[in-house]
């Protein structure tokens, strides 16, 4: 944002989620004077919003009539909830005069195997065609605390067992991003009013086996990996995934063989993006899990 430019109110979704709340904290540090209105579900825990002095409005993001009465034409949308909500939100907000949005999507749009990839690409195309000027922000796999969807489960598992099963060779690349680095990237995009599309991943891609090895080291264990051919596992998972609550799906096994490496140069250049090395981030997550009694 240039000096002397107006500070418009942020209309924020997903503010109580893992990414959203971390982003909100960083925005409060960078721009404490910027007003923010969070759109939340009735079931959302709003205690953190109250602590930050953020106002909120209870609504259904897929039903514009439940929130348009609190929207101002000068608002700027920051969408950190599920990107599918954007399908109804962007046209509705354009209809009341909003012209600017920052939408968090996913690097899953680049996958050849993710069951939702085609849908995500379709939604991104709709964002590009929207009357609003939309900045796309794509995180990779998020880690960093007990609210992430993957890494805290891995850490808790290897803390209990000496051998970790790896489906396939474990050589496929991954580029996880710490939630606080992701929040910094999103916040900087908003503050700088950055235009375009930005991948927000870790500093470099790592083989999955290295990620597991560094996770073992972070919890202070000398574990081993058992490499299992992915073909039979994928076939078996395809049958057993029909059982309710079965933890492994065929698609997950297949996606573990797919490189997930992303170019973050635009984010580094335009957002000052400098994500921490995975070795540092995973050690910080272990410390966090121990602090809250999960390790």
C-alpha positions as CSV (number, residue, x, y, z in Angstrom):
1,X,0.0,0.0,0.0
2,X,1.4,3.4,-0.9
3,X,1.8,6.1,1.6
4,X,-1.3,8.3,2.0
5,X,-3.6,5.7,0.2
6,X,-6.9,5.0,1.9
7,X,-7.2,1.9,4.2
8,X,-10.3,0.1,3.2
9,X,-12.2,-2.3,5.5
10,X,-11.4,-6.0,5.1
11,X,-14.4,-8.3,4.7
12,X,-12.8,-11.6,5.8
13,X,-14.0,-15.2,5.6
14,X,-12.3,-18.1,7.5
15,X,-11.0,-15.8,10.2
16,X,-11.4,-18.4,12.9
17,X,-9.7,-21.1,10.9
18,X,-6.0,-22.1,11.2
19,X,-4.8,-20.0,8.2
20,X,-7.3,-17.2,8.7
21,X,-6.5,-16.6,12.4
22,X,-2.8,-16.6,11.8
23,X,-3.3,-14.2,9.0
24,X,-5.5,-12.0,11.2
25,X,-2.8,-11.8,13.9
26,X,-0.2,-10.7,11.3
27,X,-2.5,-8.1,9.8
28,X,-3.2,-6.7,13.2
29,X,0.6,-6.3,13.6
30,X,1.1,-4.7,10.2
31,X,-2.0,-2.5,10.1
32,X,-3.5,-2.2,13.5
33,X,-5.7,0.7,12.3
34,X,-7.4,-1.3,9.4
35,X,-11.0,-2.2,10.2
36,X,-12.0,-5.8,9.7
37,X,-15.4,-7.5,9.5
38,X,-15.3,-11.3,9.8
39,X,-18.1,-13.3,8.3
40,X,-18.5,-16.4,10.5
41,X,-20.7,-19.5,10.9
42,X,-23.0,-19.8,13.9
43,X,-20.8,-22.6,15.2
44,X,-17.5,-20.6,15.1
45,X,-15.5,-19.9,18.2
46,X,-15.2,-16.1,18.1
47,X,-13.2,-15.7,21.3
48,X,-10.0,-14.9,19.4
49,X,-11.8,-12.3,17.3
50,X,-13.0,-10.6,20.4
51,X,-9.5,-10.6,21.8
52,X,-8.2,-8.9,18.6
53,X,-11.0,-6.3,18.6
54,X,-12.4,-7.7,15.3
55,X,-16.1,-7.4,14.6
56,X,-18.0,-10.4,13.2
57,X,-21.2,-11.2,11.5
58,X,-22.9,-14.6,11.6
59,X,-24.0,-15.8,8.2
60,X,-24.0,-18.5,5.6
61,X,-21.4,-17.8,3.0
62,X,-23.4,-19.6,0.3
63,X,-26.4,-17.4,1.0
64,X,-25.6,-13.8,0.1
65,X,-28.8,-12.5,1.6
66,X,-27.4,-13.4,5.1
67,X,-24.4,-11.0,4.8
68,X,-25.0,-8.4,2.2
69,X,-26.7,-6.1,4.7
70,X,-23.3,-5.6,6.4
71,X,-21.3,-5.2,3.2
72,X,-19.9,-1.8,2.0
73,X,-19.1,-1.1,-1.6
74,X,-15.6,0.0,-0.5
75,X,-14.8,-3.3,1.3
76,X,-12.0,-5.5,0.2
77,X,-12.7,-9.2,0.4
78,X,-10.1,-11.6,2.0
79,X,-11.3,-15.1,1.4
80,X,-9.5,-17.7,3.5
81,X,-12.3,-20.2,3.9
82,X,-13.1,-23.0,1.4
83,X,-12.6,-21.6,-2.1
84,X,-15.9,-23.1,-3.2
85,X,-17.7,-20.3,-1.3
86,X,-16.3,-17.8,-3.8
87,X,-18.6,-19.1,-6.5
88,X,-21.6,-17.4,-4.9
89,X,-19.7,-14.6,-3.0
90,X,-17.9,-12.9,-5.9
91,X,-20.9,-12.3,-8.1
92,X,-22.9,-11.1,-5.0
93,X,-20.2,-8.7,-3.9
94,X,-19.7,-7.4,-7.4
95,X,-23.4,-6.6,-7.4
96,X,-23.0,-4.2,-4.5
97,X,-20.0,-2.5,-5.8
98,X,-17.0,-4.3,-4.4
99,X,-14.1,-4.3,-6.8
100,X,-11.2,-6.0,-5.1
101,X,-10.6,-9.4,-3.6
102,X,-7.8,-11.7,-2.3
103,X,-8.7,-15.4,-2.5
104,X,-6.8,-18.2,-0.9
105,X,-7.0,-21.2,-3.2
106,X,-4.6,-24.2,-3.3
107,X,-1.6,-25.6,-5.1
108,X,-3.9,-28.6,-5.5
109,X,-5.0,-27.0,-8.8
110,X,-1.7,-28.3,-10.3
111,X,-2.4,-32.0,-9.4
112,X,-3.1,-34.6,-12.0
113,X,-4.7,-36.9,-9.4
114,X,-6.6,-34.9,-6.8
115,X,-10.3,-35.6,-7.1
116,X,-11.1,-31.9,-6.7
117,X,-8.4,-30.5,-9.0
118,X,-10.6,-29.9,-12.0
119,X,-13.2,-28.1,-9.8
120,X,-10.5,-26.0,-8.2
121,X,-9.2,-25.0,-11.7
122,X,-12.7,-24.2,-12.8
123,X,-13.2,-21.9,-9.7
124,X,-9.9,-20.2,-10.3
125,X,-11.0,-19.5,-13.9
126,X,-14.2,-18.0,-12.6
127,X,-12.2,-15.8,-10.3
128,X,-10.1,-14.5,-13.2
129,X,-13.2,-13.7,-15.1
130,X,-14.9,-12.0,-12.1
131,X,-15.7,-8.3,-12.3
132,X,-13.6,-8.0,-9.1
133,X,-9.8,-7.8,-9.5
134,X,-8.9,-11.0,-7.7
135,X,-5.4,-11.9,-6.4
136,X,-4.9,-15.6,-6.1
137,X,-2.9,-17.0,-3.2
138,X,-2.0,-20.7,-3.3
139,X,-0.7,-22.5,-0.3
140,X,0.9,-25.9,-0.4
141,X,0.4,-28.5,2.4
142,X,0.2,-26.4,5.6
143,X,1.9,-27.5,8.8
144,X,3.0,-25.8,12.1
145,X,0.6,-26.6,14.9
146,X,-2.1,-28.9,16.2
147,X,-4.6,-27.5,13.8
148,X,-2.9,-28.6,10.6
149,X,-4.4,-31.5,8.8
150,X,-1.4,-33.7,8.2
151,X,1.9,-33.1,9.9
152,X,0.8,-33.2,13.6
153,X,-0.7,-36.6,12.9
154,X,2.6,-37.8,11.4
155,X,4.5,-36.5,14.4
156,X,2.2,-38.1,16.9
157,X,2.4,-41.4,15.1
158,X,6.2,-41.6,14.8
159,X,6.6,-40.6,18.4
160,X,4.9,-43.9,19.3
161,X,6.3,-46.3,16.8
162,X,9.9,-47.2,15.7
163,X,9.0,-47.9,12.0
164,X,7.0,-45.7,9.7
165,X,5.4,-47.3,6.5
166,X,6.0,-45.4,3.3
167,X,3.9,-46.2,0.3
168,X,6.2,-46.2,-2.8
169,X,9.8,-45.1,-2.9
170,X,9.4,-41.9,-0.8
171,X,11.2,-39.9,-3.5
172,X,8.3,-37.8,-4.7
173,X,8.8,-34.1,-3.8
174,X,6.7,-32.1,-1.3
175,X,7.0,-28.4,-0.3
176,X,5.1,-27.9,3.0
177,X,4.6,-24.4,4.2
178,X,4.5,-23.3,7.9
179,X,1.2,-21.7,8.8
180,X,2.9,-18.5,10.1
181,X,4.9,-18.1,6.8
182,X,1.7,-18.6,4.8
183,X,0.0,-16.0,7.0
184,X,2.9,-13.6,6.4
185,X,2.5,-14.1,2.6
186,X,-1.2,-13.5,2.6
187,X,-0.9,-10.4,4.9
188,X,1.8,-8.9,2.7
189,X,-0.3,-9.4,-0.4
190,X,-3.1,-7.5,1.2
191,X,-0.9,-4.7,2.7
192,X,1.0,-4.3,-0.6
193,X,-2.2,-4.6,-2.7
194,X,-0.3,-7.2,-4.8
195,X,-1.9,-8.1,-8.1
196,X,-1.6,-11.5,-9.8
197,X,-1.2,-15.1,-8.7
198,X,1.2,-16.3,-6.0
199,X,2.3,-19.7,-4.8
200,X,2.9,-19.8,-1.1
201,X,4.9,-22.9,-0.4
202,X,8.1,-23.9,1.6
203,X,11.5,-22.6,0.5
204,X,12.3,-25.7,-1.6
205,X,10.8,-29.1,-2.4
206,X,12.0,-32.1,-0.4
207,X,11.6,-35.9,-1.0
208,X,8.9,-37.3,1.2
209,X,11.4,-39.7,2.8
210,X,13.5,-36.7,3.9
211,X,10.4,-35.1,5.4
212,X,9.7,-38.2,7.4
213,X,13.4,-38.5,8.5
214,X,13.4,-34.9,9.7
215,X,10.2,-35.5,11.5
216,X,11.8,-38.4,13.4
217,X,14.8,-36.2,14.3
218,X,12.5,-33.4,15.5
219,X,10.8,-35.7,18.0
220,X,14.1,-37.1,19.1
221,X,13.8,-40.6,17.7
222,X,16.0,-42.8,15.4
223,X,13.2,-44.4,13.5
224,X,13.2,-46.4,10.3
225,X,11.0,-46.4,7.2
226,X,9.4,-49.5,5.7
227,X,9.0,-49.0,2.0
228,X,5.9,-50.7,0.6
229,X,5.1,-51.0,-3.2
230,X,2.4,-48.5,-3.9
231,X,0.5,-50.7,-6.4
232,X,-0.8,-53.3,-4.0
233,X,-1.5,-50.7,-1.3
234,X,-3.5,-48.5,-3.7
235,X,-5.5,-51.5,-4.9
236,X,-6.3,-52.6,-1.3
237,X,-7.1,-49.0,-0.2
238,X,-9.5,-48.7,-3.2
239,X,-11.5,-51.6,-1.7
240,X,-11.2,-50.7,2.0
241,X,-12.0,-47.0,1.6
242,X,-15.6,-48.0,1.3
243,X,-15.5,-48.8,5.0
244,X,-16.6,-45.7,7.0
245,X,-13.7,-44.0,8.8
246,X,-11.0,-46.1,7.0
247,X,-8.0,-43.8,7.3
248,X,-6.3,-44.4,3.9
249,X,-7.8,-43.7,0.5
250,X,-6.6,-44.9,-2.9
251,X,-6.1,-41.3,-4.1
252,X,-3.9,-40.5,-1.1
253,X,-1.6,-43.4,-2.0
254,X,-1.4,-42.3,-5.6
255,X,-0.8,-38.7,-4.8
256,X,2.2,-39.6,-2.6
257,X,3.9,-40.6,-5.8
258,X,3.3,-37.2,-7.5
259,X,5.8,-34.4,-7.2
260,X,4.4,-31.4,-5.5
261,X,7.0,-28.7,-6.2
262,X,6.1,-25.1,-6.8
263,X,7.7,-21.9,-8.1
264,X,7.6,-19.3,-5.3
265,X,9.8,-16.7,-7.1
266,X,6.9,-14.3,-7.7
267,X,6.0,-14.4,-4.0
268,X,9.7,-13.8,-3.0
269,X,10.0,-10.9,-5.5
270,X,6.7,-9.1,-4.9
271,X,5.7,-10.0,-1.3
272,X,9.2,-10.3,0.3
273,X,8.2,-13.9,1.0
274,X,10.9,-15.8,2.9
275,X,9.5,-19.1,4.3
276,X,11.5,-20.9,7.0
277,X,13.4,-24.2,6.2
278,X,11.4,-27.3,7.0
279,X,14.0,-28.4,9.6
280,X,13.3,-25.3,11.6
281,X,9.5,-25.4,11.1
282,X,9.0,-29.0,12.1
283,X,11.1,-28.5,15.3
284,X,8.9,-25.6,16.1
285,X,5.8,-27.7,15.6
286,X,7.1,-30.4,17.9
287,X,7.7,-27.8,20.6
288,X,4.2,-26.5,20.1
289,X,2.6,-30.0,20.3
290,X,4.6,-30.7,23.5
291,X,3.4,-27.3,24.9
292,X,-0.2,-28.3,24.4
293,X,0.3,-31.8,25.6
294,X,-0.1,-33.7,22.3
295,X,3.4,-35.1,22.3
